[in-house]
Amino acid sequence: MSTHAPDAIPRRTADDWVERVVDGERRVTVHWTKTPRNRVDAFLFDLFGTDLDRELALDPVGTTVWRHCDGDHTVAEIASIVAETHDADRVEPVDETLAHFLLQLEERGLIEFEDG
């Protein structure tokens, strides 16, 4: 797991995503195909009939982050946007919460980082 500086710029790598309004809130669902990391993964996926198609439904906070992982906003800017637009009880500590979420997206191959 890596960490990224506040001036790092996250960019979405997944092109298959849909944004909807649900109960008055924006929600994104991301679709992607999981790729086995190695031959053992591929064997186990085949053995157990693992579906490689994945779907990630984001809540309103995740949706805000996803929408701003456009290659134009730094991690620090996204943190400020999240803090301004969502309830503090939900997102504090925003830097820690955001870093954890971005790393999860990166581990799934849904975003990548550019140095700012």
Secondary structure by P-SEA (a helix, b strand, c coil): cccccccbbbbbcccbbbbbbcccbbbbbbbbbbbbccaaaaaaaaaaccccbbbbbbcaaaaaaaaaccccccaaaaaaaaaaccccccccaaaaaaaaaaaaaaaacccccccc
